[in-house]
Amino acid sequence: MFVVLGATGHTGAVVAETLLARQQAVRVVVRSAEKGAAWKAKGAEVAVASLEDVPAMTKALTGAAGVYLLVPPNYGATAWLAEQRQRMDQAAQAVKASGVPHVVFLSSVGGHIAEGTGPIRAARYGEQVLGAVANNLTILRPCYFMDNWAPGIGMAKSQGLLPTFIAPTAKVPMISTRDIGRAGAERLMAGGKGKQIVELAGPEEYSPAEAAAALGQILGKSVSAQHAPLTAVVPTFTSFGFSKEAATLFEEMYAAFAKGAIGYEHPEQLVRGTVKLTDALRAMA
């Protein structure tokens, strides 16, 4: 039996789907029975719990061979980093109390860097607290999600512009959440072997200009990348409902990426997925 958190989101859904397709027993953890109904229909067991309820989460993890663990962010939180770290602590408490033998944790590229990485600092904290309690810990460190382009597709359709805070010609690692989910499922089935770090990327690197061109081909119109200055990060993200702290952390992260300060710890061991950016964009569009 494998437990999957985040099954109502992108990567967790793929983890659960992949495990079920491989005839594995799956227990999804959701906040309400209603949210688990579709998974129950697919043959998964459903546990109702949240990280804020450590006893319920402990019960959900008990008896499992492994767990796919992510800590969903509440970007509206005023003290975002402190709240996210608290939820990481609660996750670690449930892992320790349940005795689940293997944790596959969704972290981020740059999880090995102590400071200056914005929201990635919360993922690094999660690596540390889970590493202190998990018997076997597999850390997934993916790069920029291809799915992050989804909010800009509407503007591309209406105005022919794809907004980005990344320099249009800068080639950066990007990965589909489908590749992340498949990697998570495969690592669960492989079992834990102490502490392992798995750094993930897509089949190749892409630039925002290439993303815009690919989207243009899909939409049948001209689309170009619109480079926004870093000073626009905070007002843009707060307009989306992010707290000032969360938005400021994203400004810090984009600034670090622009300087080349965030990268892989072991680039020579990079694990690449198979989903191309064009295919990911086509699915989103």
Secondary structure, 3 states (H helix, E strand, C coil): CEEEECCCCHHHHHHHHHHHHCCCCEEEEECCHHHHHHHHHCCCEEEECCCCCHHHHHHHHCCCCEEEECCCCCCCCCCHHHHHHHHHHHHHHHHHHHCCCCEEEECCCCCCCCCCCCCHHHHHHHHHHHHCCCCCEEEEECCEEHHHHHHHHHHHHHHCEEEECCCCCCCEEEECHHHHHHHHHHHHHHCCCCEEEEEEECCCEECHHHHHHHHHHHHCCCCEEEECCHHHHHHHHHHCCCCHHHHHHHHHHHHHHHCCCCCCCCHHHCEECCCCHHHHHHHHC
